[in-house]
Amino acid sequence: MTKMTKSQVIDYFVENYLPYVIETYEQDGITDRPARREQFNNMKDSLCKDGRITEGLNNTMCLPDYLEQNVYA
C-alpha cells in the first residue's frame, strides 16, 4: 500500500472530517480550534494504525494554521 503524503492527509481531513467539526462544534460561526486539532490528531492516529501514513508523519505533522483560523476551509 502506498503511504499518503502530507498534502493528501490535509486534503483527506478537509474533505472527510472538517465538515463534521464545523457542523458539530461551530454552529455559532466561531472556529473551535481545539476540536479541529483533536479531530485531526485522531484522524492521523487512525491512518497510522491502518498503515496509510508513516509513524514519522503521524508524530511530526500538525494541523496547518490556515485550517485553525478559517471557518470555511
Steps between C-alpha positions, in 0.01 A plus 500: 500500500631844408527738794315831491697823470458799732295677233275198457444478876394865513266457203354188661433693821336791316277269297407242762538645850483879493134513390409293807695732732337809350151350522546367852713759680482821299130564456552844650748588223797507737792275411551233767876455476531231768227291332675530164838402644356207693312369196812542283718311749244222539481469121882480472516231768237299315681538167826391663343194664353406161844534338394788277758747638840448656555523873745782433238707319248427772741618768614820327202632306274765653180657380600787269439849640266597219265216597493618860403853404253451216141404569435407138820322395 
